[in-house]
Amino acid sequence: MEQSDIERTQGLLQMQTLIQGQKVTMKILGLCFDRCVDVPDTQLQFKEQQCLWQCTQRLFETESFLVKRLQAAQKQKMG
């Protein structure tokens, strides 16, 4: 495989990883929006903002925890 093909493949893998991360982010935001905002208005109420912040933080922390656990399990399985 030529160097340019390798670089192109690496670039595509990075792009795919970025897109996957954005999909996860949008899914989390959608879940939290549905949970925290009863009726969308032109502005979010303070209570809704707080709920969205706390919800997204919990879900991102959970996602991070699960990724680390999965990586550790895979590493242990290989080594």
N, C-alpha and C positions, 0 to 999 in steps of 0.2 A: 504494500500500500504506500502510495506517495505521501510526502509530507503535507501537501495541500489537502489531500483526502483526509488525513488524520486530523488536521486543524478544523476542517469543515465538520467532521463527525463530532469532535469535541465541542464545537460551537453549537451544533444542533442539540447535543445532550444538555449543555448548559441552558439553552433556550427552553427545552422540554422541562427541566427542573424548575426554572423560573415560572413557567406557565402552570405547572402542577402546584407550586406554592401559592400562586395567585388564586387558583381554583379553591384551595383550602381556605384561604383568607376570605374569599367571597362567600363561601358556604357558612363559615363561622359568623360573618357579619349578617347574613340573611337569617340564620337561626336566632341570633340575638335581637335583630330588629323585630322579628315576629314575636319574640317573647316579651320585649320591652315596650313596644309602641302599639297601643291599641288602635288609634285612629291617626294616620299620618296627617300632619298639618304643615303649614308653611315653615314652622320652626319647631324644634324639639323642646319639650319642657325640661326643666332642670332634672326632675326625677327620671325622665326617660334617658337623658344624657348619662346620669349616674348609673342607671341600670345597664345601658349599652357598654359603658366602660368596664364595669365589673364583670359582666357576662363575657365580653371578648377576652379580658385578661384571664379569666378562669379557663376558657376554652383553649386559648393559646398555650397556657401553662400545661394543661392536660395534654395537648398535642405534642408539646416538647417532651414531656415526661414519657409519653408512649413511644416516641421516636427513639429516645435514649434507651429505653428498656428493650425495644426491638433490636437496636444495634448491639447492645450488650449480649443479648441472647444469641444473636447470629455470631458474634465474636467468640463467645464461649463454645458454641457448637462447632466452630471451625478450629479452635485451638485447643 
